[in-house]
């Protein structure tokens, strides 16, 4: 883990960002429309795919395996590192299953009841349907057989290398009459512990959740426009911070209700996020921002990013506020009348 940051702080950060991306999708479903939320999810997963898939194959040592197997194993290992419940079954070199049993990570808790099929399918279109394109294999597609949002006990499907080249609208198909074979847990692949020691796995778990927000916030502004995007993102972030306060402080084992205590909470979360921060009395100085190092994005996205932490503070003490100079210096002050 980063320097002296402990695992509980890593878990607190992962939980906060995980909750936030789920909350953003739900906010778009309820405050805009399922179609807008579907567009957001599609673009988000396609963006993440383009950034992560091919480099991830190499990191996981899968880049030389048959394409159907490589695609399915990538999802198995990468989601496992992200704390997602996932299973894998290899039927042949040309057909490999991937299965996500409940609880679904992306639609955590009761959120599963609010996610329509169109939004869930957008995730598959954004990522699973594009693996063949990224691998330069026009014969590789994904067949979805079950989805939890439609009441099945898991999202499942298989990568299949067909004997023919697929048209774009054939790269993702649905076959609900098929079911993944029974999977013996003893047969599931395991990570190479020498390549993936505990410290590296902990960082991957944190990064998995944070990456959704790193890509999701700019996309929100692109999709809704700067003004509406900031408004919805800020509201959602504030709500998530308030809802996560008990869980976050429990994980950090930090107690007390004064300003100094919250500054310690905030400092711990920033350090666990990978930021370089230094405490000087009642001032917290940040010297690097891991999530948004680009200065242009920092200026545009900072107010939205602050929202969950302001939400945390409002539960800690609703008469305090988080004061800042747009990212480099933070302090806790009294709410003005």
C-alpha positions in Angstrom: 0.0 0.0 0.0 1.1 3.6 -0.5 3.6 4.4 2.2 2.0 4.0 5.6 -1.6 3.9 4.5 -3.4 0.9 6.1 -5.8 -1.4 4.4 -8.9 0.0 6.2 -8.2 3.4 4.7 -7.9 1.9 1.3 -11.2 0.1 1.8 -12.9 3.4 2.9 -11.7 5.2 -0.2 -12.9 2.3 -2.4 -16.3 2.2 -0.8 -16.7 6.0 -1.2 -15.9 6.0 -4.9 -17.8 2.8 -5.6 -20.9 4.3 -4.0 -20.4 7.5 -6.0 -20.4 5.9 -9.4 -23.4 3.8 -8.6 -25.1 7.0 -7.3 -24.3 8.9 -10.5 -26.0 6.3 -12.7 -29.0 6.2 -10.4 -29.2 10.0 -10.5 -29.2 10.0 -14.3 -31.9 7.3 -14.3 -34.2 9.2 -11.9 -33.4 12.8 -12.7 -32.9 12.6 -16.4 -34.0 9.3 -18.1 -33.0 5.7 -18.5 -31.8 6.6 -22.1 -29.5 9.3 -20.8 -28.2 7.0 -18.1 -27.6 4.3 -20.8 -25.6 6.7 -22.9 -23.5 7.6 -19.9 -22.8 4.0 -19.0 -22.0 3.1 -22.6 -19.5 5.9 -23.0 -18.0 5.3 -19.6 -17.3 1.6 -20.2 -16.1 2.2 -23.7 -13.7 4.9 -22.5 -12.4 2.6 -19.7 -12.1 -0.3 -22.2 -9.9 1.8 -24.5 -7.7 2.8 -21.7 -7.4 -0.4 -19.8 -8.1 -3.5 -21.8 -4.9 -4.1 -23.9 -2.5 -2.8 -21.2 -4.3 -4.9 -18.7 -3.9 -8.1 -20.8 -0.2 -7.6 -20.7 -0.1 -6.9 -16.9 -2.1 -10.0 -16.3 0.1 -12.1 -18.6 -2.9 -12.9 -20.9 -1.8 -11.2 -24.2 -0.6 -14.5 -25.7 -3.6 -16.6 -24.9 -6.5 -17.5 -27.4 -8.7 -14.4 -27.7 -11.9 -15.8 -26.2 -9.9 -17.1 -23.2 -7.9 -13.9 -22.8 -11.0 -11.8 -22.9 -12.9 -13.8 -20.3 -9.9 -14.2 -18.0 -9.2 -10.5 -18.2 -12.7 -9.9 -16.8 -12.2 -12.5 -14.2 -8.9 -11.2 -12.8 -9.5 -7.5 -13.2 -12.9 -7.7 -11.5 -11.5 -9.9 -8.8 -8.9 -7.3 -8.1 -11.6 -4.7 -7.9 -13.5 -6.6 -5.3 -16.2 -7.9 -7.7 -17.6 -11.4 -7.2 -16.8 -13.2 -10.4 -16.4 -16.7 -11.9 -14.8 -18.2 -15.0 -15.3 -21.4 -17.0 -13.3 -22.4 -20.0 -15.3 -24.5 -22.5 -12.8 -24.5 -25.3 -10.1 -22.3 -26.8 -12.8 -20.5 -28.8 -15.5 -20.3 -26.0 -15.0 -19.1 -22.4 -17.7 -18.1 -19.9 -17.6 -15.2 -17.4 -20.2 -15.0 -14.6 -20.9 -12.3 -12.0 -23.0 -13.8 -9.2 -24.9 -11.5 -6.8 -24.4 -9.1 -5.2 -23.6 -7.1 -8.4 -20.8 -4.6 -7.7 -21.9 -1.9 -10.0 -25.5 -2.0 -8.8 -24.7 -2.5 -5.1 -27.4 -3.1 -2.5 -30.9 -2.0 -3.3 -29.7 -0.1 -6.4 -30.2 -3.4 -8.4 -34.0 -2.7 -8.2 -33.7 0.7 -10.0 -31.5 -0.3 -13.0 -33.4 -1.0 -16.2 -32.2 -3.5 -18.7 -31.2 -0.7 -21.2 -28.7 0.6 -18.7 -27.2 -2.7 -17.9 -26.9 -3.6 -21.6 -25.1 -0.4 -22.2 -22.2 -1.7 -20.0 -22.0 -4.8 -22.2 -22.1 -2.8 -25.4 -19.4 -0.4 -24.1 -16.9 -3.0 -23.0 -17.7 -6.7 -23.7 -18.8 -6.1 -27.3 -15.6 -4.2 -28.1 -13.0 -6.8 -27.1 -12.8 -8.3 -30.5 -12.2 -4.9 -32.1 -9.4 -4.1 -29.7 -7.8 -7.5 -30.3 -8.2 -7.0 -34.1 -10.3 -10.2 -34.2 -13.5 -9.5 -36.1 -14.8 -13.0 -35.3 -14.9 -12.5 -31.5 -18.2 -11.6 -29.9 -19.9 -11.8 -26.5 -23.2 -13.7 -25.9 -25.1 -12.6 -22.8 -27.2 -15.4 -21.3 -28.5 -14.0 -18.0 -28.7 -10.6 -16.2 -29.4 -9.9 -12.6 -31.4 -6.8 -13.4 -33.9 -9.1 -15.1 -34.1 -11.4 -12.1 -31.5 -14.1 -12.9 -29.0 -15.2 -10.2 -26.1 -13.4 -11.8 -24.9 -11.7 -15.0 -23.4 -14.3 -17.2 -22.3 -15.0 -20.8 -19.5 -16.2 -22.9 -16.9 -15.0 -25.3 -17.1 -16.9 -28.6 -14.8 -16.8 -31.6 -17.1 -17.5 -34.5 -16.2 -19.0 -37.8 -17.2 -15.8 -39.5 -16.6 -12.1 -39.3 -19.2 -10.3 -37.1 -21.0 -7.1 -38.1 -20.9 -4.4 -35.5 -24.5 -5.2 -34.3 -23.5 -8.9 -33.9 -20.7 -8.3 -31.5 -23.1 -8.5 -28.6 -26.0 -10.9 -28.6 -28.5 -12.4 -26.1 -29.4 -16.0 -25.6 -31.5 -16.3 -22.4 -32.3 -19.9 -22.9 -28.7 -20.9 -22.3 -27.1 -21.2 -18.9 -23.5 -21.2 -17.7 -22.4 -24.7 -16.7 -21.9 -25.4 -13.0 -18.6 -24.0 -11.8 -16.4 -25.8 -9.2 -14.7 -23.1 -7.1 -11.6 -25.3 -6.9 -11.1 -24.9 -10.7 -11.1 -21.1 -10.7 -7.8 -19.5 -11.9 -5.6 -17.8 -9.3 -3.5 -14.7 -9.5 0.2 -15.1 -9.6 1.0 -14.0 -6.0 4.6 -13.2 -6.9 3.4 -10.7 -9.6 0.5 -9.6 -7.5 1.5 -9.3 -3.9 -1.0 -8.1 -1.3 0.2 -4.5 -1.5 -0.3 -4.3 -5.3 -3.7 -6.0 -5.0 -4.8 -3.4 -2.4 -3.9 -0.5 -4.8 -5.7 -2.2 -7.7 -8.8 -2.5 -5.5 -8.7 1.2 -4.7 -7.9 2.2 -8.3 -10.7 0.1 -9.7 -13.3 2.3 -7.9 -11.5 5.6 -8.5 -11.1 5.0 -12.2 -14.9 5.1 -12.7 -15.0 8.6 -11.2 -11.9 9.8 -13.0 -13.6 9.0 -16.3 -17.2 9.5 -15.2 -17.1 13.1 -14.0 -15.7 14.6 -17.3 -18.2 12.5 -19.2 -21.0 13.8 -17.0 -20.1 17.4 -18.1 -19.8 16.3 -21.7 -23.2 14.6 -21.7 -25.2 17.2 -19.8 -23.2 20.4 -20.3 -21.1 22.1 -17.7 -23.9 23.8 -15.7 -26.3 20.9 -15.4 -23.5 18.4 -15.1 -21.9 20.2 -12.2 -25.3 20.6 -10.5 -26.2 16.9 -10.7 -22.7 15.7 -9.9 -22.5 18.0 -6.9 -25.9 16.9 -5.5 -25.1 13.2 -6.0 -21.7 13.5 -4.5 -23.1 15.3 -1.4 -25.7 12.7 -0.9 -23.2 9.9 -1.2 -20.8 11.5 1.3 -23.7 11.8 3.8 -24.8 8.2 3.3 -21.2 6.9 3.6 -20.2 8.8 6.7 -20.8 6.0 9.2 -19.1 3.4 7.1 -16.1 5.5 6.3 -15.5 6.6 9.9 -16.0 3.1 11.1 -13.4 1.8 8.7 -11.0 4.5 9.7 -11.7 4.0 13.4 -11.6 7.7 13.9 -13.9 9.1 16.6 -14.8 12.6 17.7 -17.0 15.4 16.4 -14.7 18.5 16.2 -13.0 20.2 13.3 -9.6 18.7 14.0 -11.1 15.2 13.9 -12.6 15.7 10.5 -9.4 17.2 9.1 -7.8 13.9 10.2 -10.5 11.9 8.4 -10.0 14.0 5.3 -6.2 13.7 5.4 -6.4 10.0 5.8 -8.8 9.6 2.8 -6.6 11.8 0.6 -3.4 9.8 1.6 -5.3 6.5 0.9 -6.3 7.9 -2.5 -2.7 8.3 -3.4 -2.4 12.0 -3.0 0.7 13.7 -1.6 -0.6 15.7 1.4 1.1 17.4 4.3 -0.5 18.7 7.5 0.5 22.1 9.0 -1.4 22.7 12.1 -5.0 23.3 10.9 -4.1 23.5 7.2 -3.9 20.5 4.9 -1.7 21.1 1.9 -2.0 18.8 -1.2 1.1 18.7 -3.4 -0.1 16.2 -6.0 -3.6 15.0 -6.9 -3.6 11.5 -8.2 -7.1 11.4 -9.6 -6.9 14.6 -11.7 -3.3 15.6 -12.2 -4.2 17.6 -15.3 -4.5 21.3 -14.4 -7.4 22.0 -16.8 -9.5 19.1 -15.4 -8.6 20.2 -11.9 -10.2 23.6 -12.4 -13.3 22.2 -14.1 -13.9 19.2 -11.8 -12.8 20.3 -8.4 -16.1 21.6 -7.1 -17.9 18.3 -8.0 -15.0 16.2 -6.5 -15.3 18.1 -3.3 -19.0 17.3 -2.9 -18.7 13.8 -1.2 -16.2 15.2 1.4 -18.5 18.1 2.1 -21.3 15.6 2.5 -19.1 13.6 5.0 -18.5 16.8 6.9 -22.2 17.8 7.0 -22.9 14.6 9.0 -19.8 15.0 11.1 -20.9 18.5 12.1 -23.5 20.3 10.0 -22.2 23.7 11.3 -18.8 23.2 9.8 -17.7 23.6 6.2 -14.7 22.5 4.1 -12.7 25.6 3.0 -10.3 25.4 0.1 -8.4 27.3 -2.6 -9.4 24.9 -5.4 -7.3 22.0 -4.6 -4.0 22.8 -2.9 -5.0 24.0 0.7 -7.8 22.8 2.9 -9.1 23.8 6.3 -12.3 23.4 8.3 -14.3 26.6 9.1 -17.7 27.6 10.6 -20.7 27.8 8.4 -21.7 31.4 7.7 -25.2 32.6 8.6 
